[in-house]
Amino acid sequence: MNENLLKIRHSASHILATAVLRIFPDAKLDIGPATETGFYYDFDLPHKFTAEDLKNIEAEMKKIAGENQKFERIEATRSEAENLIRQSGQEEYKLGRLSDIPEGEKITFYKNGEFCDLCAGPHADSTKDLKAFKLLSVAGAYHRGDENNKQLQRIYGTAFETQEELESYLKRMEEAKLRDHRKLGKEMGLFAIDDKVGQGLILWKPRGAKVRQSLQNFILELLNEQGYEQVFTPHIGKLGLFRTSGHFPYYKDSQFVPIVERDALAEMAKQGLKVSEFEPRLESGETDGYLLKPMNCPFHVQIYKSDPHSYRDLPVKLAEFGNVYRWEQSGELNGMTRVRGFTQDDAHIFCTPEQLDEEIQNCLDLVKAVFEKIGMKEYRVRIGLRDPKSSKYVGSDENWEKSEAALRKAARSLGVPFTEETGEAAFYGPKIDFVVKDVIGREWQLGTVQVDYNLPERFDLSYIGADNKPHRPIMIHRAPFGSLERFTGVLIEHFAGNFPTWLAPEQVRIVPLGEETEAYADSLYKKLKKAGVRVGIDSGSEKLGAKIRKAETEKVSNIFVVGKREAENGTVSVRSRVHKAFDGARSQDEALKLILDDIANRTLPDSFLQ
C-alpha cells in the first residue's frame, strides 16, 4: 500500500468514527486502523447497527468529507493525553490504548472538526481529500481479539484514491461473493462443517474427497520426481517432544492441549476444583502427558534420528500429508481457509551445507510447478526475517545470518518482486512465503519454504562427513499447498467451482435421451469407469434442457448426450464446460481420448489459457 493510500484509509476510519458519534453520541470507541483492503473501526454500542444505519453513516461521512475539516496533529504528555481522553468521554477503551504506548514514546492525537482521537497517524491534509470510499459490512469483534473480552461491533469499509479504483474493487467484491467457497462448496457437495463435530473441523464429502485425492496424487508425482520418501506419523505426541522442539510453549496459546500440566492441576486442586477428568494419562516416571500435534516437524526429526546417516545418504527427504491441530479463535474461522484441524502437504529435507542452495531451489521449483498447473501465474515473494530485538527466536546469530542469506539468494533467482519483513520468521528459522493472485486479482498466501539450523541443534542431529567425523545437518521445511483445506478453498474460488477436468469431482456426466438409449448409456458409463474417469449418469425423466442445467449447476466438466442417433452410430454428443473444442459429435473412443488426455496433461480451462 502506497503512503497516500494509507493516509486516505486511515483518515476514512476517523471520518467513520466522527459520523458514528454524530448519529450515536453514546457510542464508545476502541480502535480504527487502515488495512490492506480498506479500514475499520470498533464500537461499543447497545444499539445493533443495521443496513439502514450504514447508509446513514456513509451519508454523514460524505457530508464530513465535504466540510473540508483539516487533520491537525497534536502532541501531548501522558497526563495531557489522559485529560483529553476523559474530556471526550472515551476513557473506557482509549485509556487502555494509551497505556500500550511505551514510556518515552511520543503520544499524539489527530483532530478533525469536533473529533479528536488518540492516533499515531499518518493522515490526509483534509477530509476533502477523501473522494472514493464505501462502507461494506458490520461484524462482531472481541476487544483486543480476546474472546474473554467484550464483543464490539466492527464496521468495515474501503477507500481508494479514485472513484474508478473504488468501483473496480467493488466489482471484484461482487464477483468474490459469487465465488465464495462456502456457498459453492455446499452447492457442489464438497464439504461440510457440523457443530456436533466442531467448528473449524472439515468433513470432506465424497465429491470433495475426489478433489483432495487429485491434489494429493499431483503433488506425489512431483515429490517422487525429486526423490522424497513418504512417511506417516501419529496425531499426538508426548509434550516433552514439543518442549524440545520449542513449539511448546512458543505457540502454547494456539495449541490444543488435551492434558493439563501438573502445576495447573495442583493450582486447581488448591481452589477446591475437581481435577480428575483433567488428569493426563502418564507413563511411569513421566511428569506430563500428550499433545495434539500442531506441527509435523518433531516427528520427522525423530524418524531421521532413528537411523545413522553418512554424508552419502543426504539429502534425506521425508514427506507426509500430516494432520495438525491449532486453536483458532472462533471469530477467525472461515470455511476451509481458516480452520482448526488441517492436513499439511508437509516435507522436511535434511541436507549438508553444500547441498543447501540446490535443495532450496528445488523447493522453489516445486512451488512454481504447482502454481503453473492451477493458473496462478502472478505471484510475489515475502522473506520473513528474525527481529533481533525479540526474544521469541532460538539459535545463534551466525546461523540466522547464514539461513537468511540463503533465502535472499534463492529469492533473487526467481526473478519476481520480493520484500523482506522483519519479525515474520518462524521461531526456528527464516522463511519464504509465496503470495499469489487469483483470477480476480485477490492475493492469497500459499506455499512456504523455511531454512532451519536450530531444530537439528535442539535435537542433536548428525551425519558422518567425508572426514569420518560427525556434522550437523541443515533442515528445510516446505509445504507447496500450505494445507489441503485452505488450498482447496482457494481453488474453489479461483475456478468459481468450474474445476479443470483433472480436478473435477465429476469429470463426465452421461445424459441418455429416452429409455431406448439407457442400455447404450450404461455400456458407455462402464467403459469410462473402467478407464478411470469420474463419471455419472442422469437417467431421470426430465427433459434434456433441465438435465443440462442441472449438470451445469453442479459444475460437471463435460456432458455426453446420447440419443437414438448416437446409440445407432456408436457416438456421443459432447458439451464441454472446459474446452469448446471438445463440443460436437464424436466416436466413443475419440471422446474418451479427449477426456483422458485432458486429465493426464492437467490442462487448464479455456478461460485460463487466453
ROVOSE-291718 format. One record per atom (N, C-alpha, C): y, x, z. Coordinates in steps of 0.2 Angstrom, whole numbers, plus 5000, padded with zeros to 4 digits. Last residue first. Example, Ala and Ser with C-alpha at 12.3 -4.5 7.8 and 13.67 -1.06 7.14 Angstrom:
498950645035;499550685036;500050645039;497250665039;497850625039;498450665039;
***
This chain:
491049684889;491549684884;492049734885;490049674898;489949734893;490549734888;490149574906;490249634909;490249694904;489749464898;490449464901;490649534904;488449484896;488949494890;489649504893;487649564910;487849504906;488349524901;486749724909;487249684912;487349624908;485049764910;485649754906;486149714910;483849834913;484349814918;485049804915;482849864905;483449904905;483949884910;481849774910;481749844910;482349884910;482549644906;482349664913;482249744914;482649664893;483249644897;483149664904;481249664889;481749724888;482349724892;480849544893;480549594896;481049664895;481649454884;481749454892;481449514895;481249504872;481949504873;482049504881;479849474873;480049544872;480849544874;479849334873;479649364879;479849444878;480349304860;480749284866;480549324872;479249354852;479949384851;480349364858;478249284857;478149354858;478849384857;478649154852;478449164859;478549234861;479949154840;479249154842;479149174849;481449064842;481149124842;480349114843;483048984839;482348984839;481949044838;484349034851;484149014844;483349014845;485149174859;485049104858;484749094851;485349304862;484649284863;484549214860;486649334861;486249354855;485549324856;487249294873;487249244867;486849264861;486549334888;486649364881;486649304876;486549244899;486749314900;486949354893;486149124897;486749124901;486949194901;485349064883;485449114887;486049114891;484148974876;484848964878;484949014884;482948964863;483149004869;483948984870;481548874859;482248874858;482648904864;480048944853;480448914859;481148914856;478448914844;479048944845;479448914852;477348854838;477248914842;477848954844;477548744830;477648814827;477548874831;477248634839;476848644832;476948714829;478148664849;477448664850;477048674844;479348644842;479248714845;478448714846;479348514839;479348554833;479148624836;479348454852;478748444847;478748494842;480148574862;479948514860;479348504855;480648684874;480148674870;480048594868;481848794879;481748724877;481148724872;482148914891;481748904885;481548824884;483548994897;483148924897;482748924890;483949114909;483849094902;483449034902;484449114922;484749164917;484549144910;485048984932;484449014929;484749054923;486048924941;486148994939;485549024936;486048794944;485548834948;485548914946;486748744934;487048744941;486648794946;485848764924;486548804924;486848804931;484848674927;484748744926;485348784927;485648554926;485348574932;485148644932;485948554912;486548554918;486248584924;484748534907;485148594905;485648604911;484348414912;483948474914;484348534912;485348334906;485348334913;484948394915;484948354892;485648374894;485648384902;483648294891;483748364890;484448394893;483348174905;483448194898;483648264897;482048174917;482748174915;482748194908;480748194922;480848144917;481548134915;480148364924;480448304927;480548254921;479748494923;479348434920;479548364922;480248644922;480548574924;480248524920;479748794928;479648744923;479848674926;480148974930;480048904932;479948854927;479749144932;479849084928;479749024932;479949304931;480049254937;480249194933;478649394923;479349364923;479349314928;477449454921;477849474927;478549444927;476549404912;476949464910;477449494916;476149294919;475649354918;476049414916;477249214916;477049234923;476649294923;477149194902;477749234905;477549254912;475949124902;476049184898;476549234901;476149014909;475649064911;475749124908;477148954901;477348974908;476849024910;476448924890;476948974889;477148994896;475548824895;475248884892;475848944892;476548724898;476148754903;475848824901;477048694885;477448724890;477148754896;475848634880;476148694877;476648734882;475748524889;475248574889;475448644885;476948454886;476848484893;476348534893;477248384875;477348464875;477248494881;477048254877;476648284872;476748364872;478048214886;477348234889;476948264884;479648294883;479148244882;478448264885;480048444882;480348384880;479748334878;480148574895;479748534890;480148464888;480948714898;481148644898;480748604893;480748854909;480448814903;480648744904;481848974914;481548904915;481348874909;481849144919;481749094913;481549024916;482149194931;482349234925;482349184919;482749164946;482349134941;482649164934;483449264953;482849244956;482449204951;484049404944;484049334945;483449314948;484049544940;484149524947;484049454949;483749544927;483349584931;483449574939;484849474921;484149444921;483749484926;486249464932;485949494926;485149474927;486849314940;486549374940;486249404933;487949224944;487649224937;487349304936;488649224956;487949194956;487649204949;489749304953;489849224953;489149194953;489549434953;489249404947;489449324947;490249454965;490449494959;490149464953;489549374974;490249354972;490449394966;488349434974;488349354973;489049344971;488649564978;488449544972;488449474970;489049544992;489549564987;489349554980;487749504997;488349454997;488849474992;487049624994;486849554991;487449504991;487749705003;487749724996;487549654992;487449645016;488149655013;488149665006;485949665015;486349595016;487049605013;485749795013;485449745008;485849685009;487049915016;486549865019;486349815013;487250035007;487550015014;487049975018;486750074995;486950004996;487349995002;486650214998;487050194992;487250114993;486750315011;486550245010;486950215004;486350465020;486650425014;486350355013;486650615029;486450545029;486750505023;485950775030;486350725026;486150655027;485950915040;485650845039;486150805035;485351085040;485851035040;485650965038;484251175051;484451135045;485051095046;484351335059;484451265060;484551235053;482851445059;483551425057;483651355058;481851575065;482051505065;482751495063;481251705053;481551685060;481751605059;480851755041;480251735046;480551725053;481751765032;481751815036;481251815042;481651635026;481351695022;481351755027;481451535041;481851555035;481451615031;480851385047;480751465047;480951485040;481851265055;481451285050;481351365050;482351145068;482251215065;481851215059;483251055080;482851055074;482851125071;483851005092;483551065092;483051075086;484550895093;483850885094;483450945093;485850945092;485650905098;484950895099;485751005079;485851045085;485651005092;485550895071;485050945071;485150995077;486750825074;486150805076;485550855076;487750915068;487750905075;487050875078;488050925055;487750985058;487550975065;488050815042;487950825049;487650885052;488850715031;488650785032;488650795040;488650565022;488850595028;488550665029;489050435011;488650505012;489050545017;488850265007;489150315011;488750375011;489250105000;488950174999;489250225003;490650014999;489950014998;489750084997;491949915002;491749975004;490949975004;492849834989;492349824994;492149904996;494249744983;493949804985;493449794990;494449634968;494449644976;494049714977;494449614955;494949664957;494949674965;493449534949;494149504950;494649554954;492349624949;492549594943;493249564943;492749744962;492349694959;492649674953;492949914966;493249854964;492749804960;492450014980;492349994973;492749924972;492350154989;492750084989;492750064982;491350254997;491450234991;491750164991;491550385009;491450315008;491650295001;490950535016;491250505010;491050435010;491250605033;490850555028;491250545022;490850715046;491250685042;490850645036;489850685062;490050725056;490550685051;489650615074;489250675072;489450715066;490450505074;490550545079;490150615078;491150485057;490650465062;490650525068;492950485053;492250515053;491750485058;494250445055;493750395052;493050425051;495150535058;494950495063;494450445061;496050545043;495950575049;495650525054;495650525027;495850485033;495550515039;496050565011;495750595017;496050555023;495550494995;496050505001;495650535007;495450514978;495150514984;495650524989;495150464961;495550474966;495250474973;493850564952;494150504954;494650514960;493050674950;493550664945;493850594946;492050724957;491950654955;492450644950;492350844963;491850844957;491850784954;493050814974;493450844969;492950834962;491950784983;492450734981;492850754975;491450914985;491050864982;491450804979;492450974993;492251004986;491850954982;492450885004;493050894999;492850924993;491150915009;491350845006;491950845002;491351045013;490851025008;490950965005;492351035023;492451075016;491951055011;491650965033;492250935029;492450975023;490751065036;490551005033;491050965030;491551175041;491051185036;490851115032;492251105052;492651135046;492151145040;491151075060;491551025057;491951045051;490751205064;490351165060;490651105057;491951245071;491651285065;491251245061;492051165082;492551165077;492251195070;490451095086;490951145086;491451135081;490050925094;489950985089;490551035089;490750755093;490250805096;490250865091;492150655096;491750685092;491350745095;492950585105;492350555103;491850595099;494150635109;493650665112;492950635110;495450685097;495050635100;494450675103;496150785090;496450765097;495950715101;495550795078;495450845083;495650835090;494650675070;495350685073;495250735079;493750705056;493750705063;494550715065;493850605041;493850665044;493850655052;493150525027;493350515034;493250585038;493750505011;493450555015;493650545023;493550384999;493850405005;493450455009;493750354982;493350384987;493750394993;493550214971;493950264974;493550294980;493150134955;493050144962;493450204964;492550034942;493150064946;493050074953;491349984939;491550054936;492150084939;490149894942;490749914946;490949984944;488949854936;489549844933;490149854937;487749894941;488049824943;488749814940;487450014936;487049964934;487249894936;488550094942;488450084934;488050024933;488150094955;488750064953;488750044946;487050174955;486950104957;487550064955;487550294950;487050264946;486950194948;488350334961;488650314954;488150274950;487350364970;487850304972;488150284965;486750474964;486350414966;486850354967;487850564964;487550544958;487150474959;487950584978;488450554974;488250524968;486650654980;486850584983;487350554980;486850764972;486350714971;486450654974;487850824980;488050804973;487450754971;487250854991;487750814992;487850784985;486350954986;486050884988;486650834989;487151054982;486751024977;486550954979;487651094994;488151074989;487751024984;486551135002;486951085004;487351054998;485651245000;485551184996;486051124997;486151335009;486151355002;486051294997;485751285021;486451285019;486551305012;484351175019;484651235020;485451235019;484151005025;484151055020;484451115022;483550845025;483650905030;483550965025;484250685023;484050745020;484050805025;483850515025;484150575028;483750635025;484250345021;483950405020;484250465023;484250165019;484450225023;483950285021;484750035017;484350075012;484550155014;484649935031;484949985028;484550025023;484749775035;484249825033;484649875029;485349695050;485349705043;484949765042;486149585062;485449615060;485449635053;487349535061;487149575067;486549605066;488649555048;488049525051;487849565058;489549525035;489649545042;489149515046;489049465023;489449535023;489649555029;488449345024;488049405023;488449475024;489549265034;488949265030;488549325030;490349355045;490549325039;489949325034;491049385061;490449375057;490649335051;492049395070;492049445064;491449425060;491849305080;492449295075;492449335070;490849365087;490749305083;491249295078;490749545086;491049485089;490949425084;489149615084;489749605081;490049545085;487949735089;488349675091;489049665088;486649775077;487349795081;487649725083;485149845072;485549785075;486149805079;484149875057;484549895063;484949835065;482749915047;483149855050;483549885056;482650015033;482650005040;483049955043;481950075021;482350015022;482249995029;482050255020;481750195023;482250135022;481650425017;481950365015;481650305019;481850595018;481550535021;481950475020;481650745012;482050685011;481650625013;481850915015;481450865016;481850795016;482251045002;482450995007;481850945008;480951145012;481551105011;481851105004;479851225012;479751145012;480351105011;480351345012;480051325006;479951255006;480651365025;481251355020;480951335014;479451265034;479751335031;480251315027;479151175049;479451175042;479651245040;477951075059;478351135057;478551145050;478250905063;477850955059;478351015059;479150825070;478450815072;477950865068;480350825065;480250875071;479450875072;480450725056;480550795054;480250835059;480350615065;479750625060;479850695057;481450635072;480850645076;480250655071;482350595063;482450665066;481750675069;482050465061;481950515055;481950585058;482550415073;481850405071;481650455066;483950435073;483550475078;482750475076;484350355061;484350425061;483950465066;484450215061;483850245059;483750325061;485350125073;485350175068;484650195067;485150035084;485750025080;485750075074;483649965089;483950025086;484550005082;483649905106;483549885099;483949935095;482950015118;483549985115;483349965108;482150025134;482150025127;482749995124;482450095150;481950065145;482150075138;482450225163;482750175159;482350155153;481650315170;482250285173;482650225169;479950345171;480550335167;481050305171;478750355179;479250405179;479850395175;477850255168;477850285174;478350345174;478950155157;478350195158;478450225165;479549985161;479650065161;478950095161;480549855156;479849875157;479849955156;481949815165;481649845159;480949855161;482449665173;482149725174;481849755167;483049545171;483349595168;482949665168;482349455179;482249445172;482649495168;482749505192;482049515190;481949505182;483949485198;483949535193;483249545190;485049375205;484349385203;484349435197;486349445216;486149405209;485449425208;486949505226;486549445228;486349415221;487649615224;488049555223;487649495225;486649705224;487149705229;487549645229;486049675211;485749665217;486149665223;487049735203;486949655203;486549635209;486949865206;487549835207;487449755207;485649885201;485749895208;486449865210;485849865187;485349825191;485549825199;486649975184;486949905184;486449855188;485850085186;486450075191;486750005190;484850055177;484650055184;485350045188;485349945163;485250015166;485150005174;484349825156;484949835160;484849905163;483949795139;483749815145;484449825149;484249765126;483849725129;483549745136;485749785119;485449815124;484949775128;486549805104;486149755108;485649795113;488149885103;487349885103;487049825107;489449905104;489249875098;488449875097;489649975116;489949905115;489749865109;489150105113;488750055118;489049985117;489250215105;489350145102;489050095106;489050315114;489650315110;489850245107;488050335124;488450275125;489050275119;487150315110;487250285117;487450335121;487150405100;487350335099;487450295105;486750535104;487450515105;487650445104;485450575104;485750575098;486550565099;485150565118;485150625115;485550625108;485250425119;485650465123;485750535120;484250385111;484850375108;485450405113;483150425119;483150445112;483950445109;483350345130;483450415130;483450455124;482850225127;483550235127;483750305127;481550215115;481750225121;482550245121;481750085102;481550155104;481850165111;481349965089;481549985096;481350055097;480749945077;481349915078;481649935085;479950105070;479950035074;480650015075;479850155053;479950165060;480050105064;479250235038;479350165042;479350185049;479650315023;479450315030;479550245033;479550395007;479650335011;479350345018;480350535001;479750505004;479850445008;481250584986;481150554993;480450534994;481450644973;480950674977;480950644985;482150574963;482550634967;482050664973;481350474959;481550524954;481850584958;481250404970;480650434968;480850494963;482550344970;482350384976;481750434974;482550264959;482950314959;482750364965;481550174963;481450214957;481850274957;482150114974;481550154975;481350194969;483150044969;483350104972;482750144973;482349944962;482849984959;482950044962;481649884973;481249914968;481749964964;482749824980;482349874983;481949914978;483249734971;483649784973;483249844976;482049644970;482349684964;482749744966;482049604983;481549644981;481749684975;483249524983;483249584988;482649624985;482949424974;483449464973;483449534977;481849364981;481749394975;482249444973;482449314992;482049374993;481849404987;483149214987;483549264989;483049324990;482049124985;482449144979;482849204981;481449114999;481149144993;481549164987;482849165010;482349115007;482049145001;483149265024;483049265017;482549215014;484149235036;483549215034;483549215027;485149345046;485049315040;484249295039;486149335059;485549355058;485249315052;487349275063;487349345061;486649375059;486749175076;487249195071;487249265069;485049125078;485649165080;486149185074;484149025077;483949095077;484449145079;484848915079;484248925083;483948995083;485848925069;486048935076;485448945081;485449005054;485248955059;485448965066;485749035038;485949065044;485849005049;484949075022;485149035027;485349065034;484949105005;484849125012;485049075016;484749044992;484649114993;484549135000;485048924985;484448934989;484249004991;486248904978;485648934974;485048944979;487048844988;486848804982;486248834978;487048954997;486748884999;486548844993;487749044989;487049064992;486749004995;488948984987;488448994981;487749014984;489548995000;489448924996;488848934991;489449125003;489149075007;489049015004;490149194993;489349194993;489049144998;491349124982;491149134989;490349134990;491849094970;491349144970;491049154978;492849004972;492348984968;491749034969;493649094980;493449034983;492849004979;494049184970;493649204975;493349154979;494949104963;494349124959;493849154965;495949104972;495649034970;494949054967;496349234972;496049204978;495749134977;496849254960;496249294962;495949254968;497949174961;497449154956;496749194958;498649254970;498449184972;497849154967;498949364963;498549374969;498249304971;499749314953;499149344951;498649344957;500849274961;500449224958;499749244955;501249394966;501049344971;500649294967;501749454954;501149484958;500849434963;502749364951;502149374946;501549404950;503649384961;503349324961;502749324956;503549554969;503749504964;503349444964;503049604980;503749624978;504049584973;502249494991;502249544986;502949554984;501249425005;501849435002;501849494997;500349305014;500349365010;501049365007;499649255030;500049245024;500049305020;498949165044;498849225039;499349205033;499049145061;499249115054;499249175049;498049115074;498249165069;498449135062;498049065090;498049045083;498349095079;496949135103;497549115100;497449085093;495949125117;495949125109;496649095107;495949245130;496149185127;496149185120;494449355132;495149335132;495349265129;493249385128;493349365135;494049345137;493249425116;493049355116;493149335124;494549525110;494049525115;493949445117;495649545102;495049545099;494449545104;496849525108;496649595108;495849605105;496449365109;496949415111;496549475112;495449295096;495549315103;496049365104;495949175085;495849255086;495949265093;495649055072;495649075079;495649145080;496749025058;496149045061;496249065068;497548965044;497548975051;496848985054;498249025028;497748985032;497948995040;499449055020;498749045017;498349005022;501049065014;500649055020;499949035017;501849185004;501449125004;501049125010;503249254994;502749255000;502449185000;504449334987;503749314985;503249314991;505649384992;505649334987;505049304985;506449465003;505849435003;505849374998;507749505005;507349555001;506649525000;508349425014;508449405007;508049455002;508249485026;507749435024;507849415017;508549665023;508749595025;508249545023;507849785023;508549785025;508749715027;506149785029;506649775024;507349775027;505449895042;505649835039;506149835033;504049985049;504749985046;504849905043;504249945067;504449945060;503849975055;503849935080;503950005078;504250005071;504449805091;504149825085;504349895083;504849665099;504549725100;504249755094;506049565091;505349575093;505249645094;507149425090;507149495092;506449515094;508149305081;507449335083;507449405085;509249255076;509149245083;508549275086;509349385064;509649325066;509549315074;508249505069;508449465063;508749405065;507849655076;508149595077;508349565070;506549755083;506949735077;507249665078;506449885095;506449815094;506749805087;505650025102;506049995098;505949925097;505350175111;505250105111;505850065107;504650335109;505250285108;504950215108;503650405122;503750375115;504250325115;503650415136;503950475132;504050455124;502050335138;502750365141;502950425137;501450235125;501450295129;502050315132;501250065124;501650125122;501650175127;500649965131;500250005127;500650065124;501649895138;501349945142;500849985137;502049815127;502449865129;502149915133;500949725128;501049765122;501549825123;501249665140;500649705139;500649745133;502449595137;502449655142;501749695141;501949505127;502349565125;502449615130;501349405133;500949445129;501349515128;502249345142;501549335143;501149385140;503649365139;503349415143;502549405144;504549295132;503949305128;503549365132;505849255135;505349215137;504649225134;506949345132;506649305126;506149255128;507049405144;507649365142;507349315136;505949485144;505949425149;506549375147;506249575134;505649535133;505749475138;507349635139;507449605133;506849555132;506849695151;507349645151;507349605145;505949785145;505649735149;506149675150;506849875139;506349835135;506149775139;507549925150;507949885145;507449845141;506450005155;506749945159;507149895154;506250095144;505750045146;505949985150;507650085133;507250115138;506750065140;507750065115;507850035122;507450085126;508450035099;508050075103;508250055111;508349925086;508649935092;508249975096;508749885069;508349925074;508749935080;508949735061;509349785065;508849815069;508949655046;508449685051;508849745054;510049515042;509949595042;509449605048;509849375033;509849405040;509649475040;509949285023;510249355022;510349385029;509549155021;510149165026;510349235026;508449155014;509049135011;509649145015;507449165024;507549225019;508249215015;507549045030;507749105034;507849165029;507048965020;507748955022;507949015026;505749015020;506149015014;506949005015;505348975033;505349045031;505849055025;505348835031;505848865036;505948935034;504248825022;504948795020;505448835024;503248865031;503448905025;504148885022;503248765040;503448835042;503648875036;502848655032;503548655036;503748725038;501548705029;502048685024;502748685027;500948715041;501048775037;501548755032;500948575045;501348625049;501448685045;500048525036;500748505036;501148555039;498848585042;499048605035;499848585034;499248625059;498948585054;499148615047;498948705074;499348705068;498948665063;498948615089;498548655084;498848645077;499848655104;499848615098;499448655093;499948755113;499448695114;499348655108;499948925108;500248855107;499848805109;500149085104;499849045109;500248975110;499849165088;500249125093;499849095098;500049305078;499549275083;500049235088;500249335061;500549335067;500149285072;499949435046;499849385050;500249385057;499949485029;500249485035;499949435039;499149565016;499749525017;499949535024;498149655013;498149595009;498749555010;498249755023;498149775016;498249715011;499549695033;498949715032;498849735025;500849695047;500649695040;499949715039;500649605063;500749665058;500649645051;501049535076;501149515069;501149575065;500649465092;500749525088;500749505081;501149345101;500749405103;500949465098;502149225108;502049275103;501649325105;502149055112;502149115114;501849165109;503148905108;502648955106;502649025109;504148825111;503748845117;503148885115;504748785099;505148835103;504748865109;504348765084;503948755090;504248805096;505348795075;504948725075;504648715081;505748915078;506248865077;505948795077;504548985080;504948975086;505548925084;504248995066;503748955071;504148935077;505249075061;505149005058;504748965063;504949195067;505649165068;505549085066;503649225062;503749215070;504449175071;504049245049;503549185051;503649175058;504849355050;505149285047;504649235049;503849445054;504449425058;504749365056;503049445042;502749425049;503349405054;503949495033;503749425032;503449405039;504049625037;504649585038;504449515037;502849675033;502949675040;503549625041;502949655019;502449615023;502649615030;504049745016;504149675014;503649635018;503549865020;504149845023;504149765022;502449885011;502349875018;502949845022;503149884999;502749835000;502549825008;503750015001;504149955000;503749885002;502750105002;503150095008;503550025007;501150034995;501750074995;502250055001;499450045000;500050005000;500650045000;
***
